[in-house]
Amino acid sequence: MSLNPYRRVPHAETCDCSVCWSRRVPAPALSQSTPCDQCRPASVAKVDGIWKARPASTCAKHTPPRRPPKYWNVIYDSGNPTPFVPVREPFELEG
């Protein structure tokens, strides 16, 4: 069986596959450093023969956090580990 007849078949308008879904969802910013309309880059301009520098400013969304992100979280702490004790003698369950 060849897959050639099935390639490049257009998806239906109501298709909910991952490819069609990702095309419908708006794309997020490529990175946090991508400026938005509220961020202002640094600039230098000559005013009356004097160079004036205007510092950059970033919005609250693009300002880096004061602490680095937490990479490890405890999801479930079951307590102290139970040691494995091998059973060398066969046994039968009573019941």
PDB file as gemmi writes it, atoms N, CA and C in Angstrom:
CRYST1    1.000    1.000    1.000  90.00  90.00  90.00 P 1                      
ATOM      1  N   MET A   1       0.843  -1.175   0.000  1.00  0.00           N  
ATOM      2  CA  MET A   1       0.000   0.000   0.000  1.00  0.00           C  
ATOM      3  C   MET A   1       0.888   1.237   0.000  1.00  0.00           C  
ATOM      4  N   SER A   2       0.624   2.137  -0.861  1.00  0.00           N  
ATOM      5  CA  SER A   2       1.422   3.347  -0.979  1.00  0.00           C  
ATOM      6  C   SER A   2       0.690   4.522  -0.348  1.00  0.00           C  
ATOM      7  N   LEU A   3       1.443   5.437   0.251  1.00  0.00           N  
ATOM      8  CA  LEU A   3       0.836   6.620   0.861  1.00  0.00           C  
ATOM      9  C   LEU A   3       0.707   7.786  -0.115  1.00  0.00           C  
ATOM     10  N   ASN A   4       1.218   7.624  -1.317  1.00  0.00           N  
ATOM     11  CA  ASN A   4       1.185   8.726  -2.284  1.00  0.00           C  
ATOM     12  C   ASN A   4      -0.208   9.272  -2.560  1.00  0.00           C  
ATOM     13  N   PRO A   5      -1.257   8.447  -2.684  1.00  0.00           N  
ATOM     14  CA  PRO A   5      -2.571   9.034  -2.935  1.00  0.00           C  
ATOM     15  C   PRO A   5      -3.093   9.865  -1.752  1.00  0.00           C  
ATOM     16  N   TYR A   6      -2.592   9.619  -0.557  1.00  0.00           N  
ATOM     17  CA  TYR A   6      -3.092  10.307   0.621  1.00  0.00           C  
ATOM     18  C   TYR A   6      -2.326  11.583   0.949  1.00  0.00           C  
ATOM     19  N   ARG A   7      -1.200  11.794   0.309  1.00  0.00           N  
ATOM     20  CA  ARG A   7      -0.405  12.987   0.601  1.00  0.00           C  
ATOM     21  C   ARG A   7      -1.050  14.215  -0.017  1.00  0.00           C  
ATOM     22  N   ARG A   8      -0.877  15.310   0.654  1.00  0.00           N  
ATOM     23  CA  ARG A   8      -1.342  16.610   0.180  1.00  0.00           C  
ATOM     24  C   ARG A   8      -2.853  16.685  -0.011  1.00  0.00           C  
ATOM     25  N   VAL A   9      -3.578  15.855   0.730  1.00  0.00           N  
ATOM     26  CA  VAL A   9      -5.033  15.932   0.702  1.00  0.00           C  
ATOM     27  C   VAL A   9      -5.436  17.050   1.650  1.00  0.00           C  
ATOM     28  N   PRO A  10      -6.235  18.022   1.191  1.00  0.00           N  
ATOM     29  CA  PRO A  10      -6.602  19.127   2.087  1.00  0.00           C  
ATOM     30  C   PRO A  10      -7.498  18.638   3.225  1.00  0.00           C  
ATOM     31  N   HIS A  11      -7.322  19.278   4.375  1.00  0.00           N  
ATOM     32  CA  HIS A  11      -8.131  18.929   5.541  1.00  0.00           C  
ATOM     33  C   HIS A  11      -9.497  19.603   5.420  1.00  0.00           C  
ATOM     34  N   ALA A  12     -10.476  19.023   6.063  1.00  0.00           N  
ATOM     35  CA  ALA A  12     -11.822  19.600   6.056  1.00  0.00           C  
ATOM     36  C   ALA A  12     -11.834  20.882   6.884  1.00  0.00           C  
ATOM     37  N   GLU A  13     -12.829  21.729   6.665  1.00  0.00           N  
ATOM     38  CA  GLU A  13     -12.937  22.992   7.403  1.00  0.00           C  
ATOM     39  C   GLU A  13     -13.128  22.755   8.897  1.00  0.00           C  
ATOM     40  N   THR A  14     -13.769  21.663   9.261  1.00  0.00           N  
ATOM     41  CA  THR A  14     -14.049  21.374  10.675  1.00  0.00           C  
ATOM     42  C   THR A  14     -13.044  20.411  11.280  1.00  0.00           C  
ATOM     43  N   CYS A  15     -11.899  20.240  10.641  1.00  0.00           N  
ATOM     44  CA  CYS A  15     -10.877  19.305  11.126  1.00  0.00           C  
ATOM     45  C   CYS A  15     -10.289  19.812  12.445  1.00  0.00           C  
ATOM     46  N   ASP A  16     -10.175  18.911  13.428  1.00  0.00           N  
ATOM     47  CA  ASP A  16      -9.632  19.271  14.734  1.00  0.00           C  
ATOM     48  C   ASP A  16      -8.295  18.586  14.998  1.00  0.00           C  
ATOM     49  N   CYS A  17      -7.571  18.241  13.959  1.00  0.00           N  
ATOM     50  CA  CYS A  17      -6.266  17.613  14.179  1.00  0.00           C  
ATOM     51  C   CYS A  17      -5.289  18.658  14.725  1.00  0.00           C  
ATOM     52  N   SER A  18      -4.143  18.216  15.197  1.00  0.00           N  
ATOM     53  CA  SER A  18      -3.188  19.125  15.828  1.00  0.00           C  
ATOM     54  C   SER A  18      -2.638  20.148  14.842  1.00  0.00           C  
ATOM     55  N   VAL A  19      -2.506  19.772  13.572  1.00  0.00           N  
ATOM     56  CA  VAL A  19      -1.976  20.698  12.574  1.00  0.00           C  
ATOM     57  C   VAL A  19      -2.972  21.833  12.335  1.00  0.00           C  
ATOM     58  N   CYS A  20      -4.226  21.480  12.123  1.00  0.00           N  
ATOM     59  CA  CYS A  20      -5.249  22.515  11.883  1.00  0.00           C  
ATOM     60  C   CYS A  20      -5.464  23.374  13.124  1.00  0.00           C  
ATOM     61  N   TRP A  21      -5.412  22.757  14.296  1.00  0.00           N  
ATOM     62  CA  TRP A  21      -5.604  23.520  15.535  1.00  0.00           C  
ATOM     63  C   TRP A  21      -4.481  24.530  15.714  1.00  0.00           C  
ATOM     64  N   SER A  22      -3.225  24.122  15.459  1.00  0.00           N  
ATOM     65  CA  SER A  22      -2.105  25.035  15.650  1.00  0.00           C  
ATOM     66  C   SER A  22      -2.132  26.176  14.630  1.00  0.00           C  
ATOM     67  N   ARG A  23      -2.744  25.970  13.484  1.00  0.00           N  
ATOM     68  CA  ARG A  23      -2.882  27.057  12.512  1.00  0.00           C  
ATOM     69  C   ARG A  23      -3.929  28.069  12.957  1.00  0.00           C  
ATOM     70  N   ARG A  24      -4.956  27.610  13.680  1.00  0.00           N  
ATOM     71  CA  ARG A  24      -6.014  28.515  14.129  1.00  0.00           C  
ATOM     72  C   ARG A  24      -5.602  29.341  15.345  1.00  0.00           C  
ATOM     73  N   VAL A  25      -4.770  28.781  16.209  1.00  0.00           N  
ATOM     74  CA  VAL A  25      -4.366  29.467  17.436  1.00  0.00           C  
ATOM     75  C   VAL A  25      -3.344  30.540  17.083  1.00  0.00           C  
ATOM     76  N   PRO A  26      -3.507  31.761  17.609  1.00  0.00           N  
ATOM     77  CA  PRO A  26      -2.515  32.798  17.303  1.00  0.00           C  
ATOM     78  C   PRO A  26      -1.154  32.427  17.886  1.00  0.00           C  
ATOM     79  N   ALA A  27      -0.116  32.740  17.151  1.00  0.00           N  
ATOM     80  CA  ALA A  27       1.244  32.391  17.567  1.00  0.00           C  
ATOM     81  C   ALA A  27       1.700  33.318  18.694  1.00  0.00           C  
ATOM     82  N   PRO A  28       2.311  32.768  19.738  1.00  0.00           N  
ATOM     83  CA  PRO A  28       2.842  33.620  20.811  1.00  0.00           C  
ATOM     84  C   PRO A  28       4.095  34.345  20.336  1.00  0.00           C  
ATOM     85  N   ALA A  29       4.549  35.267  21.142  1.00  0.00           N  
ATOM     86  CA  ALA A  29       5.786  35.987  20.817  1.00  0.00           C  
ATOM     87  C   ALA A  29       6.929  34.983  20.743  1.00  0.00           C  
ATOM     88  N   LEU A  30       7.867  35.216  19.834  1.00  0.00           N  
ATOM     89  CA  LEU A  30       8.966  34.277  19.655  1.00  0.00           C  
ATOM     90  C   LEU A  30       9.829  34.175  20.898  1.00  0.00           C  
ATOM     91  N   SER A  31      10.028  35.272  21.591  1.00  0.00           N  
ATOM     92  CA  SER A  31      10.800  35.241  22.825  1.00  0.00           C  
ATOM     93  C   SER A  31      10.368  36.406  23.706  1.00  0.00           C  
ATOM     94  N   GLN A  32      10.804  36.363  24.956  1.00  0.00           N  
ATOM     95  CA  GLN A  32      10.445  37.449  25.868  1.00  0.00           C  
ATOM     96  C   GLN A  32      11.154  38.736  25.489  1.00  0.00           C  
ATOM     97  N   SER A  33      12.239  38.633  24.748  1.00  0.00           N  
ATOM     98  CA  SER A  33      12.976  39.834  24.394  1.00  0.00           C  
ATOM     99  C   SER A  33      12.376  40.550  23.180  1.00  0.00           C  
ATOM    100  N   THR A  34      11.358  39.966  22.556  1.00  0.00           N  
ATOM    101  CA  THR A  34      10.704  40.618  21.434  1.00  0.00           C  
ATOM    102  C   THR A  34       9.946  41.835  21.960  1.00  0.00           C  
ATOM    103  N   PRO A  35      10.283  43.026  21.503  1.00  0.00           N  
ATOM    104  CA  PRO A  35       9.624  44.204  22.050  1.00  0.00           C  
ATOM    105  C   PRO A  35       8.174  44.313  21.596  1.00  0.00           C  
ATOM    106  N   CYS A  36       7.370  44.913  22.439  1.00  0.00           N  
ATOM    107  CA  CYS A  36       5.983  45.173  22.092  1.00  0.00           C  
ATOM    108  C   CYS A  36       5.815  46.682  21.896  1.00  0.00           C  
ATOM    109  N   ASP A  37       4.590  47.132  21.716  1.00  0.00           N  
ATOM    110  CA  ASP A  37       4.371  48.551  21.465  1.00  0.00           C  
ATOM    111  C   ASP A  37       4.578  49.406  22.715  1.00  0.00           C  
ATOM    112  N   GLN A  38       4.628  48.777  23.908  1.00  0.00           N  
ATOM    113  CA  GLN A  38       4.871  49.533  25.144  1.00  0.00           C  
ATOM    114  C   GLN A  38       6.355  49.614  25.493  1.00  0.00           C  
ATOM    115  N   CYS A  39       7.177  48.751  24.919  1.00  0.00           N  
ATOM    116  CA  CYS A  39       8.617  48.790  25.155  1.00  0.00           C  
ATOM    117  C   CYS A  39       9.244  49.862  24.263  1.00  0.00           C  
ATOM    118  N   ARG A  40      10.308  50.480  24.770  1.00  0.00           N  
ATOM    119  CA  ARG A  40      10.976  51.527  23.995  1.00  0.00           C  
ATOM    120  C   ARG A  40      12.464  51.208  23.924  1.00  0.00           C  
ATOM    121  N   PRO A  41      13.043  51.140  22.730  1.00  0.00           N  
ATOM    122  CA  PRO A  41      14.475  50.863  22.620  1.00  0.00           C  
ATOM    123  C   PRO A  41      15.288  52.098  22.985  1.00  0.00           C  
ATOM    124  N   ALA A  42      16.550  51.893  23.295  1.00  0.00           N  
ATOM    125  CA  ALA A  42      17.443  53.017  23.589  1.00  0.00           C  
ATOM    126  C   ALA A  42      17.714  53.775  22.297  1.00  0.00           C  
ATOM    127  N   SER A  43      17.882  55.085  22.419  1.00  0.00           N  
ATOM    128  CA  SER A  43      18.163  55.879  21.229  1.00  0.00           C  
ATOM    129  C   SER A  43      19.105  57.021  21.585  1.00  0.00           C  
ATOM    130  N   VAL A  44      19.850  57.471  20.583  1.00  0.00           N  
ATOM    131  CA  VAL A  44      20.765  58.592  20.743  1.00  0.00           C  
ATOM    132  C   VAL A  44      20.445  59.581  19.637  1.00  0.00           C  
ATOM    133  N   ALA A  45      20.297  60.852  19.997  1.00  0.00           N  
ATOM    134  CA  ALA A  45      19.981  61.885  19.005  1.00  0.00           C  
ATOM    135  C   ALA A  45      20.824  63.127  19.293  1.00  0.00           C  
ATOM    136  N   LYS A  46      21.120  63.855  18.251  1.00  0.00           N  
ATOM    137  CA  LYS A  46      21.886  65.094  18.398  1.00  0.00           C  
ATOM    138  C   LYS A  46      20.894  66.257  18.449  1.00  0.00           C  
ATOM    139  N   VAL A  47      20.865  66.960  19.599  1.00  0.00           N  
ATOM    140  CA  VAL A  47      19.953  68.084  19.799  1.00  0.00           C  
ATOM    141  C   VAL A  47      20.803  69.329  20.062  1.00  0.00           C  
ATOM    142  N   ASP A  48      20.692  70.316  19.182  1.00  0.00           N  
ATOM    143  CA  ASP A  48      21.438  71.572  19.311  1.00  0.00           C  
ATOM    144  C   ASP A  48      22.938  71.328  19.452  1.00  0.00           C  
ATOM    145  N   GLY A  49      23.470  70.374  18.717  1.00  0.00           N  
ATOM    146  CA  GLY A  49      24.900  70.100  18.745  1.00  0.00           C  
ATOM    147  C   GLY A  49      25.339  69.249  19.919  1.00  0.00           C  
ATOM    148  N   ILE A  50      24.420  68.805  20.760  1.00  0.00           N  
ATOM    149  CA  ILE A  50      24.759  67.975  21.922  1.00  0.00           C  
ATOM    150  C   ILE A  50      24.083  66.614  21.740  1.00  0.00           C  
ATOM    151  N   TRP A  51      24.864  65.575  21.967  1.00  0.00           N  
ATOM    152  CA  TRP A  51      24.299  64.234  21.878  1.00  0.00           C  
ATOM    153  C   TRP A  51      23.499  63.938  23.126  1.00  0.00           C  
ATOM    154  N   LYS A  52      22.262  63.513  22.952  1.00  0.00           N  
ATOM    155  CA  LYS A  52      21.385  63.150  24.076  1.00  0.00           C  
ATOM    156  C   LYS A  52      21.008  61.682  23.931  1.00  0.00           C  
ATOM    157  N   ALA A  53      21.161  60.965  25.004  1.00  0.00           N  
ATOM    158  CA  ALA A  53      20.810  59.545  25.006  1.00  0.00           C  
ATOM    159  C   ALA A  53      19.501  59.348  25.770  1.00  0.00           C  
ATOM    160  N   ARG A  54      18.655  58.520  25.207  1.00  0.00           N  
ATOM    161  CA  ARG A  54      17.394  58.180  25.867  1.00  0.00           C  
ATOM    162  C   ARG A  54      17.464  56.696  26.221  1.00  0.00           C  
ATOM    163  N   PRO A  55      17.412  56.346  27.508  1.00  0.00           N  
ATOM    164  CA  PRO A  55      17.565  54.939  27.887  1.00  0.00           C  
ATOM    165  C   PRO A  55      16.358  54.105  27.448  1.00  0.00           C  
ATOM    166  N   ALA A  56      16.594  52.829  27.334  1.00  0.00           N  
ATOM    167  CA  ALA A  56      15.523  51.913  26.960  1.00  0.00           C  
ATOM    168  C   ALA A  56      14.614  51.668  28.150  1.00  0.00           C  
ATOM    169  N   SER A  57      13.381  51.355  27.872  1.00  0.00           N  
ATOM    170  CA  SER A  57      12.450  50.957  28.923  1.00  0.00           C  
ATOM    171  C   SER A  57      11.650  49.767  28.425  1.00  0.00           C  
ATOM    172  N   THR A  58      11.337  48.879  29.345  1.00  0.00           N  
ATOM    173  CA  THR A  58      10.565  47.692  28.991  1.00  0.00           C  
ATOM    174  C   THR A  58       9.291  47.662  29.806  1.00  0.00           C  
ATOM    175  N   CYS A  59       8.275  47.040  29.258  1.00  0.00           N  
ATOM    176  CA  CYS A  59       7.003  46.927  29.968  1.00  0.00           C  
ATOM    177  C   CYS A  59       7.122  45.840  31.042  1.00  0.00           C  
ATOM    178  N   ALA A  60       6.106  45.719  31.858  1.00  0.00           N  
ATOM    179  CA  ALA A  60       6.132  44.749  32.959  1.00  0.00           C  
ATOM    180  C   ALA A  60       6.188  43.314  32.441  1.00  0.00           C  
ATOM    181  N   LYS A  61       5.608  43.062  31.283  1.00  0.00           N  
ATOM    182  CA  LYS A  61       5.597  41.709  30.733  1.00  0.00           C  
ATOM    183  C   LYS A  61       6.987  41.270  30.291  1.00  0.00           C  
ATOM    184  N   HIS A  62       7.796  42.203  29.808  1.00  0.00           N  
ATOM    185  CA  HIS A  62       9.117  41.856  29.306  1.00  0.00           C  
ATOM    186  C   HIS A  62      10.244  42.133  30.304  1.00  0.00           C  
ATOM    187  N   THR A  63       9.927  42.632  31.476  1.00  0.00           N  
ATOM    188  CA  THR A  63      10.939  42.841  32.505  1.00  0.00           C  
ATOM    189  C   THR A  63      11.316  41.481  33.095  1.00  0.00           C  
ATOM    190  N   PRO A  64      12.586  41.131  33.163  1.00  0.00           N  
ATOM    191  CA  PRO A  64      12.954  39.822  33.704  1.00  0.00           C  
ATOM    192  C   PRO A  64      12.636  39.745  35.197  1.00  0.00           C  
ATOM    193  N   PRO A  65      12.317  38.556  35.691  1.00  0.00           N  
ATOM    194  CA  PRO A  65      12.009  38.401  37.112  1.00  0.00           C  
ATOM    195  C   PRO A  65      13.246  38.626  37.974  1.00  0.00           C  
ATOM    196  N   ARG A  66      13.015  38.954  39.238  1.00  0.00           N  
ATOM    197  CA  ARG A  66      14.132  39.208  40.148  1.00  0.00           C  
ATOM    198  C   ARG A  66      14.877  37.931  40.486  1.00  0.00           C  
ATOM    199  N   ARG A  67      14.181  36.801  40.521  1.00  0.00           N  
ATOM    200  CA  ARG A  67      14.809  35.517  40.817  1.00  0.00           C  
ATOM    201  C   ARG A  67      14.733  34.610  39.601  1.00  0.00           C  
ATOM    202  N   PRO A  68      15.670  33.689  39.461  1.00  0.00           N  
ATOM    203  CA  PRO A  68      15.581  32.742  38.345  1.00  0.00           C  
ATOM    204  C   PRO A  68      14.389  31.815  38.548  1.00  0.00           C  
ATOM    205  N   PRO A  69      13.884  31.204  37.477  1.00  0.00           N  
ATOM    206  CA  PRO A  69      12.730  30.324  37.614  1.00  0.00           C  
ATOM    207  C   PRO A  69      13.062  29.082  38.420  1.00  0.00           C  
ATOM    208  N   LYS A  70      12.050  28.551  39.082  1.00  0.00           N  
ATOM    209  CA  LYS A  70      12.203  27.342  39.864  1.00  0.00           C  
ATOM    210  C   LYS A  70      12.064  26.157  38.916  1.00  0.00           C  
ATOM    211  N   TYR A  71      13.085  25.323  38.850  1.00  0.00           N  
ATOM    212  CA  TYR A  71      13.053  24.221  37.905  1.00  0.00           C  
ATOM    213  C   TYR A  71      12.570  22.919  38.522  1.00  0.00           C  
ATOM    214  N   TRP A  72      12.551  22.810  39.829  1.00  0.00           N  
ATOM    215  CA  TRP A  72      12.200  21.539  40.451  1.00  0.00           C  
ATOM    216  C   TRP A  72      11.108  21.761  41.469  1.00  0.00           C  
ATOM    217  N   ASN A  73      10.062  21.029  41.357  1.00  0.00           N  
ATOM    218  CA  ASN A  73       8.971  21.077  42.322  1.00  0.00           C  
ATOM    219  C   ASN A  73       8.699  19.674  42.819  1.00  0.00           C  
ATOM    220  N   VAL A  74       8.358  19.547  44.090  1.00  0.00           N  
ATOM    221  CA  VAL A  74       7.991  18.255  44.647  1.00  0.00           C  
ATOM    222  C   VAL A  74       6.516  18.049  44.332  1.00  0.00           C  
ATOM    223  N   ILE A  75       6.217  17.018  43.572  1.00  0.00           N  
ATOM    224  CA  ILE A  75       4.833  16.759  43.199  1.00  0.00           C  
ATOM    225  C   ILE A  75       4.153  15.913  44.271  1.00  0.00           C  
ATOM    226  N   TYR A  76       4.800  14.831  44.693  1.00  0.00           N  
ATOM    227  CA  TYR A  76       4.228  13.968  45.712  1.00  0.00           C  
ATOM    228  C   TYR A  76       5.362  13.425  46.550  1.00  0.00           C  
ATOM    229  N   ASP A  77       5.332  13.691  47.826  1.00  0.00           N  
ATOM    230  CA  ASP A  77       6.353  13.198  48.738  1.00  0.00           C  
ATOM    231  C   ASP A  77       5.735  12.073  49.553  1.00  0.00           C  
ATOM    232  N   SER A  78       6.149  10.845  49.285  1.00  0.00           N  
ATOM    233  CA  SER A  78       5.558   9.692  49.965  1.00  0.00           C  
ATOM    234  C   SER A  78       6.308   9.322  51.245  1.00  0.00           C  
ATOM    235  N   GLY A  79       7.245  10.136  51.672  1.00  0.00           N  
ATOM    236  CA  GLY A  79       7.972   9.859  52.906  1.00  0.00           C  
ATOM    237  C   GLY A  79       9.280   9.143  52.639  1.00  0.00           C  
ATOM    238  N   ASN A  80       9.811   8.523  53.681  1.00  0.00           N  
ATOM    239  CA  ASN A  80      11.086   7.805  53.555  1.00  0.00           C  
ATOM    240  C   ASN A  80      10.928   6.588  52.652  1.00  0.00           C  
ATOM    241  N   PRO A  81      11.958   6.253  51.891  1.00  0.00           N  
ATOM    242  CA  PRO A  81      11.863   5.069  51.033  1.00  0.00           C  
ATOM    243  C   PRO A  81      11.833   3.786  51.857  1.00  0.00           C  
ATOM    244  N   THR A  82      11.108   2.796  51.360  1.00  0.00           N  
ATOM    245  CA  THR A  82      11.018   1.502  52.020  1.00  0.00           C  
ATOM    246  C   THR A  82      12.111   0.605  51.456  1.00  0.00           C  
ATOM    247  N   PRO A  83      12.943   0.033  52.314  1.00  0.00           N  
ATOM    248  CA  PRO A  83      14.019  -0.808  51.788  1.00  0.00           C  
ATOM    249  C   PRO A  83      13.467  -2.110  51.208  1.00  0.00           C  
ATOM    250  N   PHE A  84      14.148  -2.616  50.205  1.00  0.00           N  
ATOM    251  CA  PHE A  84      13.760  -3.877  49.585  1.00  0.00           C  
ATOM    252  C   PHE A  84      14.437  -5.011  50.336  1.00  0.00           C  
ATOM    253  N   VAL A  85      13.634  -5.958  50.816  1.00  0.00           N  
ATOM    254  CA  VAL A  85      14.169  -7.122  51.517  1.00  0.00           C  
ATOM    255  C   VAL A  85      13.788  -8.346  50.703  1.00  0.00           C  
ATOM    256  N   PRO A  86      14.765  -9.016  50.101  1.00  0.00           N  
ATOM    257  CA  PRO A  86      14.425 -10.195  49.292  1.00  0.00           C  
ATOM    258  C   PRO A  86      13.972 -11.363  50.180  1.00  0.00           C  
ATOM    259  N   VAL A  87      13.013 -12.110  49.678  1.00  0.00           N  
ATOM    260  CA  VAL A  87      12.514 -13.283  50.403  1.00  0.00           C  
ATOM    261  C   VAL A  87      13.204 -14.497  49.814  1.00  0.00           C  
ATOM    262  N   ARG A  88      13.927 -15.205  50.677  1.00  0.00           N  
ATOM    263  CA  ARG A  88      14.690 -16.353  50.198  1.00  0.00           C  
ATOM    264  C   ARG A  88      13.932 -17.670  50.367  1.00  0.00           C  
ATOM    265  N   GLU A  89      12.869 -17.664  51.193  1.00  0.00           N  
ATOM    266  CA  GLU A  89      12.103 -18.888  51.390  1.00  0.00           C  
ATOM    267  C   GLU A  89      10.745 -18.725  50.734  1.00  0.00           C  
ATOM    268  N   PRO A  90      10.294 -19.743  49.995  1.00  0.00           N  
ATOM    269  CA  PRO A  90       8.977 -19.637  49.396  1.00  0.00           C  
ATOM    270  C   PRO A  90       7.895 -19.662  50.464  1.00  0.00           C  
ATOM    271  N   PHE A  91       6.791 -19.022  50.197  1.00  0.00           N  
ATOM    272  CA  PHE A  91       5.700 -18.977  51.165  1.00  0.00           C  
ATOM    273  C   PHE A  91       4.385 -19.054  50.414  1.00  0.00           C  
ATOM    274  N   GLU A  92       3.322 -19.368  51.146  1.00  0.00           N  
ATOM    275  CA  GLU A  92       1.988 -19.442  50.561  1.00  0.00           C  
ATOM    276  C   GLU A  92       1.085 -18.476  51.314  1.00  0.00           C  
ATOM    277  N   LEU A  93       0.214 -17.833  50.584  1.00  0.00           N  
ATOM    278  CA  LEU A  93      -0.736 -16.908  51.212  1.00  0.00           C  
ATOM    279  C   LEU A  93      -1.845 -17.687  51.883  1.00  0.00           C  
ATOM    280  N   GLU A  94      -2.201 -17.277  53.087  1.00  0.00           N  
ATOM    281  CA  GLU A  94      -3.296 -17.917  53.785  1.00  0.00           C  
ATOM    282  C   GLU A  94      -4.538 -17.069  53.573  1.00  0.00           C  
ATOM    283  N   GLY A  95      -5.604 -17.644  53.325  1.00  0.00           N  
ATOM    284  CA  GLY A  95      -6.723 -16.773  53.140  1.00  0.00           C  
ATOM    285  C   GLY A  95      -7.975 -17.427  52.983  1.00  0.00           C  
TER     286      GLY A  95                                                      
END                                                                             
